[in-house]
């Protein structure tokens, strides 16, 4: 039979092991959070400085580029889908003798 001392020792080992595991997980989680915050702060600083450099002329140029890209996409779409697209059949052509043979078997001729 199991002694009470062994039972308490096992319970103590379980509690200590789980405590250490959760402590390490909490430390890793805090390290990842700190690193994530520092990365987002650096990105925000870079974005703020780059936004100040953008001028109104650049914005209008970007809008014109966007319109040109949309026009190119529309022309390509019209070219592809308004012209006749060849249809490629991947199935074998219907062989009449197979169909007739099956029909004869079904009808019992």
LINBELQUI-V167268 format. One record per residue. N is the residue number from 0. RES is the residue in three letters. OMEGA is omega in radians with two decimals (* if undefined). NEAR is the number of other C-alpha atoms within 8 Angstrom. D_FIRST is the distance of its C-alpha to the first C-alpha in Angstrom with 2 decimals. Layout:
# LINBELQUI-V167268
N_RES_OMEGA_NEAR_D_FIRST, N_RES_OMEGA_NEAR_D_FIRST
This chain:
# LINBELQUI-V167268
0_UNK_-3.06_2_0.00, 1_UNK_3.08_5_3.82, 2_UNK_3.12_6_6.45, 3_UNK_3.14_6_9.53, 4_UNK_3.12_6_11.70, 5_UNK_3.12_8_10.51, 6_UNK_3.10_9_10.87, 7_UNK_3.10_8_14.26, 8_UNK_3.11_8_15.29, 9_UNK_3.11_8_14.90, 10_UNK_3.11_8_16.81, 11_UNK_3.12_8_19.35, 12_UNK_3.12_8_19.96, 13_UNK_-3.12_8_20.59, 14_UNK_3.14_8_22.99, 15_UNK_-3.13_8_24.80, 16_UNK_3.12_8_25.19, 17_UNK_3.12_8_26.57, 18_UNK_3.12_8_28.78, 19_UNK_-3.14_8_30.30, 20_UNK_-3.13_8_30.88, 21_UNK_3.09_8_32.67, 22_UNK_3.10_8_34.63, 23_UNK_3.11_8_35.93, 24_UNK_3.10_8_36.85, 25_UNK_3.11_8_38.77, 26_UNK_3.12_8_40.62, 27_UNK_3.13_8_41.59, 28_UNK_3.13_8_42.76, 29_UNK_3.10_8_44.93, 30_UNK_3.13_8_46.43, 31_UNK_3.12_8_47.33, 32_UNK_3.14_8_48.88, 33_UNK_3.12_8_50.96, 34_UNK_3.12_8_52.21, 35_UNK_3.12_8_53.11, 36_UNK_-3.14_8_55.08, 37_UNK_3.12_8_56.99, 38_UNK_-3.14_8_57.91, 39_UNK_3.08_8_59.19, 40_UNK_3.12_8_61.21, 41_UNK_3.12_8_62.86, 42_UNK_3.13_8_63.66, 43_UNK_3.11_8_65.19, 44_UNK_3.13_8_67.37, 45_UNK_3.14_8_68.59, 46_UNK_3.14_8_69.32, 47_UNK_-3.14_8_71.25, 48_UNK_3.14_8_73.42, 49_UNK_3.12_8_74.10, 50_UNK_3.13_7_75.01, 51_UNK_-3.09_7_77.64, 52_UNK_-3.12_6_79.29, 53_UNK_3.14_8_79.85, 54_UNK_3.14_7_83.40, 55_UNK_3.13_6_85.01, 56_UNK_3.13_6_86.82, 57_UNK_-3.14_8_83.57, 58_UNK_3.14_9_82.32, 59_UNK_3.09_8_85.47, 60_UNK_3.12_8_85.27, 61_UNK_3.11_8_81.69, 62_UNK_3.10_8_82.81, 63_UNK_3.10_8_85.60, 64_UNK_3.14_8_83.20, 65_UNK_3.13_8_80.93, 66_UNK_3.12_8_83.90, 67_UNK_3.13_8_84.92, 68_UNK_3.12_8_81.46, 69_UNK_3.11_8_81.39, 70_UNK_3.12_8_84.87, 71_UNK_3.14_8_83.80, 72_UNK_3.13_8_80.79, 73_UNK_3.13_8_83.04, 74_UNK_3.13_8_85.59, 75_UNK_3.11_8_82.96, 76_UNK_-3.13_8_81.52, 77_UNK_-3.14_9_85.00, 78_UNK_-3.07_8_85.83, 79_UNK_-2.96_8_82.71, 80_UNK_3.07_8_82.68, 81_UNK_3.10_6_86.37, 82_UNK_-3.13_7_87.39, 83_UNK_3.13_5_86.62, 84_UNK_-3.14_6_83.28, 85_UNK_3.14_4_83.22, 86_UNK_-3.14_4_80.73, 87_UNK_3.13_4_78.85, 88_UNK_-3.14_5_77.44, 89_UNK_3.12_4_74.44, 90_UNK_3.13_4_74.51, 91_UNK_3.09_5_76.66, 92_UNK_-3.11_4_80.00, 93_UNK_3.13_4_80.08, 94_UNK_-3.01_6_81.23, 95_UNK_-3.07_6_83.27, 96_UNK_3.09_6_82.90, 97_UNK_-3.12_7_79.11, 98_UNK_3.13_8_79.68, 99_UNK_3.11_8_82.39, 100_UNK_3.11_8_80.25, 101_UNK_3.14_8_77.40, 102_UNK_3.11_8_79.84, 103_UNK_-3.14_9_81.36, 104_UNK_-3.13_8_77.96, 105_UNK_-3.09_6_77.14, 106_UNK_3.13_6_80.56, 107_UNK_-3.12_5_80.60, 108_UNK_*_4_83.96
